[in-house]
Amino acid sequence: MSAEPSPTEPPAAFTPRRIIVTGGDSGIGKATAVALAEHGRQVGITWHTDADGAARTAEEVQHAGAEAHVRHLDLTDPTSGTAVVDELAATMGGVDTLVMCSGTGTAELLLDLSYERWREVVAVDLDGAFCCLQAAARHMVQAGDGGRIVAITSVHEHAPKVGSAPYDAAKGGLGLLVKTAALELAEYGITANTVAPGEIATPMTGQEDESALVGKERAGIPVARPGDAREVAAVVAFLCGPDAGYVNGASWVVDGGMLQMGPMAGAALTSGDWRRP
């Protein structure tokens, strides 16, 4: 009588412990830093213009039981991303999770756009993300314990918007950069994914960090409202956690169904106002 086959051992579960969240001073970055904060974890938080916002994020992270480390980061100099990631990794004793939330955009038609403004947006949204990703990945590979990389892109990773040429190009490029990282880093136990939000109630969309569940009608979105930053952060937290080990090279759209509205929205338009940002 043959012996019973032994059950296959599942892969070792990954748990984020030393986390960097860029753009953690407000909006999705803040919500993500708080969502990932637990006892025994360290969270590095970067900010560009809002030092007070970063301090408030750090307070919430510490209240959740994690240790917070705050650093200034200006990705108009993309290579500063490398330096800040390296510094935070040294402070925390390594880095195993990177969530990139830093970003900027435009509202200018392509014909009116200066090259300088083009370069500023692409430098922050793509070049800076590359430098942060590469630096963090090097630390993860050297440590040999696996890791998680998540980039916040946008629905405009997948579909363009008038007045957003450099933003669209950078977010589309970032999506493919992360897919390439997913291929190259998987052998080291590191996954790389993107989260592509639609309209989220944050300062970047001209709204306050507030609940978007009531009082904001959006006829062009099937769920009829903007998203809340915490709804995006919940998806990020899943991708960084132990249950997402087989998710790699994916783009998770969090947009209330906005991208599904193409034919319906196109048929409903009654003017050419969409041609202007």
Secondary structure as GFF3:
##gff-version 3
##sequence-region A 1 277
A	DSSP	beta_strand	18	22	.	.	.	ID=ss1
A	DSSP	alpha_helix	27	35	.	.	.	ID=ss2
A	DSSP	beta_strand	42	47	.	.	.	ID=ss3
A	DSSP	alpha_helix	51	63	.	.	.	ID=ss4
A	DSSP	beta_strand	67	72	.	.	.	ID=ss5
A	DSSP	alpha_helix	80	92	.	.	.	ID=ss6
A	DSSP	beta_strand	97	100	.	.	.	ID=ss7
A	DSSP	three_ten_helix	110	112	.	.	.	ID=ss8
A	DSSP	alpha_helix	115	122	.	.	.	ID=ss9
A	DSSP	pi_helix	123	127	.	.	.	ID=ss10
A	DSSP	alpha_helix	128	143	.	.	.	ID=ss11
A	DSSP	beta_strand	147	152	.	.	.	ID=ss12
A	DSSP	three_ten_helix	155	157	.	.	.	ID=ss13
A	DSSP	alpha_helix	165	185	.	.	.	ID=ss14
A	DSSP	three_ten_helix	186	188	.	.	.	ID=ss15
A	DSSP	beta_strand	190	197	.	.	.	ID=ss16
A	DSSP	three_ten_helix	203	205	.	.	.	ID=ss17
A	DSSP	alpha_helix	229	240	.	.	.	ID=ss18
A	DSSP	three_ten_helix	242	244	.	.	.	ID=ss19
A	DSSP	beta_strand	251	254	.	.	.	ID=ss20
A	DSSP	three_ten_helix	258	261	.	.	.	ID=ss21
A	DSSP	alpha_helix	262	268	.	.	.	ID=ss22
A	DSSP	three_ten_helix	273	275	.	.	.	ID=ss23
###
